[in-house]
Amino acid sequence: MKRFFDLLIVLIAIILLLPVFLISFLIILISDGLPVFYSQKRVGLEGKFFNLYKFRSMKKGSDKFGPTTFINDNRIFYGGSFLRKYKIDELAQLLNVLKGEMSIVGPRPTVLEDYNKMNKEQKKRNDAVPGLTGLAQISGNTFLTWPERIILDLEYIEKQSFIYDLQIIFKTFVMILSNKIDSETNEEGEW
């Protein structure tokens, strides 16, 4: 049921957001050229690796110097801060959902460095398919420490249901539309 729901939402989203994808493509192409997508290895379901996609928002080669924590960082090209502020850069992850590597709702996929810091209990967050949004994202996201986020991820896994997913999706949209979703920090939290 969850996979069917994910595919239905993704197909509808891709159709509705096609103009946003095209505008994002043009912003990136005009501002900094190809490639349009950025990919990073992440840890997903059962500890398996996959490439997480994002629309690129940093200048070419900037990722060699580590993640940026602010949307006004000088490594972000003109237009890239707009893509980040409204989470448009994250929309490329609809491709990950389409491929079955991610779900609409679930714990965010982990970078290897953080995965290696987790104990056995914390790694249980990888018992669920990672998501575009989740309980931790609507509860403070990167303003939370990693242990706090992991507790919320484990709570989501225990409570997950179709209705719970719908509530999280609704709260995510409300936060994005009211501009209350954090845009000033990256996904790697503090331990």
Residue pairs with C-beta under 8 A, 6 or more apart in sequence:
1 162
2 103
2 129
2 162
2 165
3 100
3 103
5 104
5 162
5 165
6 97
6 103
6 104
7 97
7 98
9 97
9 104
10 94
10 97
10 98
10 104
13 91
13 94
14 21
14 94
14 98
17 91
17 94
20 88
20 91
21 91
24 36
24 55
24 83
24 88
24 89
24 91
25 36
25 55
27 79
27 80
27 82
27 83
28 36
28 55
28 56
28 57
28 77
28 79
28 80
28 83
29 36
30 79
31 77
31 78
31 79
31 80
32 56
32 59
32 60
32 77
32 80
33 60
35 56
36 55
36 56
37 53
37 54
37 55
37 56
37 92
38 53
38 54
38 55
38 56
38 57
38 58
38 63
39 51
39 52
39 53
39 54
40 51
40 52
40 54
40 111
41 49
41 50
41 51
41 52
41 111
41 112
42 49
42 50
42 51
42 52
42 109
42 110
42 111
42 112
42 130
43 49
43 109
43 110
43 111
43 112
43 115
43 126
44 50
44 101
44 102
44 109
44 126
44 129
44 130
45 126
45 127
45 128
45 129
45 130
46 126
46 127
47 115
47 123
47 126
49 112
50 96
50 99
50 101
50 109
52 93
52 96
52 101
52 102
52 109
53 92
53 93
53 95
53 96
54 89
54 90
54 92
54 93
55 83
55 88
55 89
55 91
55 92
56 80
56 89
57 76
57 77
57 80
57 81
57 83
57 84
57 89
58 68
58 73
58 75
58 76
58 77
58 80
59 75
59 76
59 77
59 80
62 68
62 75
62 76
65 75
67 186
67 187
67 188
68 75
68 76
68 186
69 184
69 185
69 186
70 184
70 185
71 80
71 81
71 84
71 85
71 183
71 184
72 81
76 84
80 89
82 88
83 89
84 183
85 179
85 183
86 176
86 183
87 176
87 181
87 183
90 132
93 102
93 132
94 132
96 102
97 103
97 104
97 132
100 129
101 129
101 130
102 109
102 129
102 130
102 131
102 132
103 128
103 129
103 130
103 131
103 132
104 131
104 132
104 133
104 165
104 169
105 131
105 132
105 133
105 134
105 156
105 160
105 164
105 165
105 168
105 169
106 128
106 129
106 130
106 131
106 134
106 156
106 160
107 125
107 126
107 128
107 130
107 131
107 134
107 136
107 153
107 156
107 157
108 130
108 131
108 134
108 136
108 137
108 149
108 153
108 187
109 130
110 118
110 125
110 126
110 130
111 187
111 188
113 188
114 146
114 188
114 189
114 191
115 123
115 126
117 146
117 191
118 125
118 150
122 147
122 150
122 154
124 154
124 157
125 150
125 153
125 154
125 157
127 157
128 153
128 156
128 157
128 160
133 168
133 169
133 172
134 152
134 153
134 156
134 168
135 152
135 153
135 155
135 156
135 168
136 144
136 148
136 149
136 152
136 153
136 156
137 172
137 181
138 168
138 171
138 172
138 175
139 152
140 148
141 149
141 181
141 182
142 182
142 185
142 186
142 187
142 189
143 182
143 185
144 152
144 189
145 189
145 190
145 191
146 189
146 190
146 191
147 191
148 189
149 189
156 164
156 168
172 181
174 180
175 181
